[in-house]
């Protein structure tokens, strides 16, 4: 029997759509808001849409920050950070003034383009990704892998070996990373139809 997937409720974004997708692939998901709930989690999803500092403030004020750091560092709790959740796992962001959770040695930078490229920020819509290395989350098949993105900032890892998928928007950027049991995706699996379903199914079955 698959583990229950705990979805951290930061009050940011539509987390019910993540829950519905997990249930669609045969998993069970619940929302967590208290440290004692995360203390017994088997798998964790850190979602979020919004501002970096607001996300970190929510983690601190709810008392979730320390227990998440402890369990991810000492107990290798599997976690999937989605969009802002991916960025919160990093050290710092140009969007905010305070530090992130800091478990991924990466900085988060705003998209900046030369005027002649005429690219809009945020980067929004469907984009093909390129799998950089074998991983348990995004498994290649015979067709292109396409996911839905909505973001103005991108993760820049210091160690390029953790990048498991890239996308291109005015240049290549990290679309997904993996450091042992810590996963992050810049796109929204819950908005990515069959591609997102497949990814979440793999996370449920880890």
C-alpha positions in Angstrom: 0.0 0.0 0.0 1.4 3.4 -1.0 2.2 6.0 1.7 -0.1 8.8 2.4 1.2 12.0 0.7 1.1 15.0 3.0 0.6 18.4 1.3 1.9 21.4 3.2 -0.9 24.0 3.4 0.8 27.4 3.3 -2.4 29.1 2.2 -0.8 29.8 -1.1 -2.3 28.5 -4.4 -4.8 25.8 -5.2 -3.5 22.8 -3.3 -6.8 20.9 -3.8 -5.9 20.4 -7.5 -2.7 18.6 -6.3 -4.7 16.4 -4.0 -7.2 15.5 -6.8 -4.3 14.5 -9.1 -2.7 12.3 -6.5 -6.1 10.6 -5.9 -6.5 10.2 -9.6 -3.4 8.1 -9.8 -4.5 5.9 -6.8 -2.7 7.7 -4.0 -4.1 9.2 -0.8 -3.3 12.8 0.1 -4.0 15.0 3.2 -3.3 18.6 4.0 -0.9 19.4 6.9 -0.6 22.6 8.9 1.0 21.5 12.2 4.5 20.3 13.1 3.2 17.2 14.8 1.6 16.1 11.5 4.9 16.5 9.6 6.6 14.6 12.4 4.9 11.4 11.2 4.9 12.1 7.4 6.0 9.4 5.0 6.1 11.7 1.9 5.8 15.4 1.6 4.7 17.9 -1.1 5.7 21.5 -0.7 3.5 23.4 -3.2 2.9 27.1 -3.4 2.1 30.0 -5.7 3.2 33.4 -4.5 6.1 35.4 -3.0 9.2 33.8 -1.7 9.3 35.8 1.6 5.6 35.1 2.2 6.2 31.4 1.8 9.1 31.4 4.2 7.1 33.5 6.7 4.2 31.0 6.6 6.7 28.1 7.3 8.2 30.1 10.3 4.9 31.3 11.8 3.3 27.8 11.7 6.4 26.2 13.2 6.8 24.0 10.2 10.3 25.2 9.1 12.3 23.5 11.8 10.5 20.1 11.6 10.8 20.1 7.8 14.5 20.9 7.9 15.1 18.2 10.6 13.1 15.5 8.8 14.6 16.2 5.4 18.2 16.4 6.8 18.2 13.7 9.4 15.5 11.2 8.3 15.6 11.6 4.5 11.9 12.3 4.2 11.0 12.3 0.5 9.8 15.7 -0.6 8.5 17.2 -3.8 8.7 21.0 -4.1 6.4 22.5 -6.8 7.0 25.9 -8.3 7.4 28.2 -5.3 7.9 25.1 -3.2 10.9 24.2 -5.3 12.4 27.7 -4.9 11.8 27.6 -1.1 14.1 24.6 -0.8 17.0 26.8 -2.1 19.3 29.2 -0.2 18.1 32.6 -1.4 15.9 34.3 -4.0 16.1 37.6 -5.8 12.4 37.8 -5.1 12.9 38.0 -1.3 15.2 39.4 1.3 15.4 36.4 3.7 16.9 33.0 3.4 15.1 29.9 2.1 15.0 26.5 3.7 18.5 26.1 2.4 18.7 22.4 1.7 19.6 22.9 -2.0 22.7 24.8 -2.8 21.0 27.1 -5.3 19.9 30.7 -5.8 16.7 31.8 -7.4 17.1 34.5 -10.1 14.5 36.6 -12.0 14.2 36.0 -15.7 15.9 38.9 -17.6 16.1 39.1 -21.3 17.5 41.4 -24.0 14.8 43.6 -25.4 15.0 42.2 -28.9 13.9 38.7 -27.6 10.5 40.2 -26.8 9.8 37.5 -24.2 7.3 38.2 -21.5 7.8 37.7 -17.8 6.2 35.6 -16.2 7.0 32.6 -18.4 3.6 31.1 -18.8 2.2 28.2 -20.7 3.2 24.8 -22.0 6.9 24.0 -22.5 8.7 20.9 -23.6 11.4 19.7 -21.1 14.6 17.8 -21.8 15.5 15.1 -19.3 19.1 15.6 -18.3 19.7 12.4 -16.4 18.0 9.2 -15.3 15.7 9.8 -12.4 12.6 8.1 -10.7 10.3 11.1 -11.2 10.3 11.9 -15.0 10.6 8.7 -17.0 11.2 9.2 -20.7 8.9 7.6 -23.3 8.4 7.8 -27.0 6.8 11.3 -27.0 8.0 14.7 -25.9 7.5 15.6 -22.2 5.5 18.8 -21.9 4.5 20.6 -18.7 2.7 23.8 -17.7 4.8 26.7 -16.3 3.9 29.9 -14.6 6.9 31.7 -13.0 9.0 34.8 -13.1 12.0 33.3 -11.3 14.2 30.3 -12.0 16.4 28.1 -9.9 20.2 28.2 -10.5 21.9 25.3 -8.8 25.6 25.5 -7.9 25.9 21.8 -8.6 24.7 21.2 -12.1 24.7 17.4 -11.4 21.4 17.8 -9.4 19.5 19.0 -12.5 17.3 16.2 -13.9 15.4 18.2 -16.5 15.8 21.5 -18.3 13.5 23.8 -20.3 14.2 26.6 -22.7 12.8 30.1 -22.4 15.3 32.6 -23.8 17.9 30.1 -22.9 18.0 26.9 -20.9 17.1 26.7 -17.2 16.6 24.1 -14.5 13.1 22.7 -14.8 13.6 20.0 -12.2 16.2 18.8 -9.7 16.9 15.9 -7.5 19.3 15.7 -4.5 18.9 12.2 -3.0 15.3 12.3 -1.6 14.7 16.0 -2.3 12.9 16.7 -5.6 11.9 20.1 -7.1 9.9 20.9 -10.2 9.5 24.5 -11.6 6.3 23.5 -13.5 2.9 22.6 -12.2 2.3 18.8 -12.5 -1.3 19.4 -11.3 -1.9 21.5 -14.5 0.0 19.3 -16.9 -2.6 16.6 -17.7 -1.2 13.2 -18.5 2.4 14.3 -18.1 1.7 15.6 -14.6 -0.3 12.5 -13.7 2.6 10.3 -14.6 5.1 12.4 -12.6 2.8 12.4 -9.5 2.2 8.6 -9.9 6.0 8.1 -9.8 6.3 10.2 -6.6 3.4 8.2 -5.0 5.1 5.0 -5.8 8.6 6.0 -4.7 
